[in-house]
Amino acid sequence: MQIKLAALTALERVAAVARQLGLGSVVDRVAPTIGRRFEAFELDVDGVRLAGVELAQLHYVRELREQGRERTLVRLLAAAVPPGGHVLEGGAHLGYVTVHAARATGPTGRVFVFEPNAAVHDVLLKNVAVNGVAPQVQLHGSALGANARRARFYASGDTSSLFAAGADAAWIDVEVVRGDDAVEGSVDVIKLDVEGAELDALRGMERLVGGARTIFLELHPELLGRAGTSSAELLEWLAAHGFAVEWIDEARQRTAPLSEPWSEEYVNLVCRRAA
């Protein structure tokens, strides 16, 4: 696999140079054929074994492995989950965060996963199984929202959303459920990465939010705008529900106050129940 990764890195550099020389159309023609040789993979990321079957998935896992993407997030999440606790996760993708959450809960805990992209279910289930946490993980093939309904779901690469990126985006029909209806009892930690639907999902789990001590979620202004809301509205909702919010600075492996600006297109937030 190391040879495969080195070859892919070299090809990416060649492609970047070719684009600079005005050969982008050639790159676009040959890339799909060459890329198929790299689609299936299995890599270790800080003790988590992750498999995948697409180049977009490999790109995501390489960012986890080589750039430390989400490393601070999973460290904070694992520390927030009590042994035997319950976690609700919206948007699991390949299961990297899922595995960390399940390991933190231990054999008596549960991770309730909501992943409407059926195309990743087999890989997700394989990854939780190979990492030994399948008994703790309960997969729901539905999206989270404020109201139960059927909706269009748009899947593209490692970004899947209830909100279209363009008029011609491909979509599938999925079930949208309220977290409060789908999960009985309470949860200790909530983690959401639902590409702009974070506020809508939170509005459907008021009861669960009331019992949770910590929420982790993505703050992506562009995707929130596509969903008809905003960063300000999301932050106001969290404050009104008693959470003190910081953003996760992966580059410095720390949390930072909202008053401190970030340069990334999006960041992850850690929201802790105010004392």
Secondary structure, DSSP 8 states (H G I E B T S, - for coil): -HHHHHHHHHHHHHHHHHHHTT-HHHHHHHHHHHHGGGSSEEEEETTEEEEESSHHHHHHHHHHHHH-TTHHHHHHHHHHS-TT-EEEEE--TTSHHHHHHHHHH-TT-EEEEE---GGGHHHHHHHHHHTT-GGGEEEE-SEE-SS-EEEEEEEETTEEESS-SSTT--EEEEEEE-HHHHS-S--SEEEE--TT-HHHHHHT-HHHHHH-SEEEEEE-HHHHHHTT--HHHHHHHHHHTTEEEEEEETTTTEEEETTS---SS-EEEEEEE--
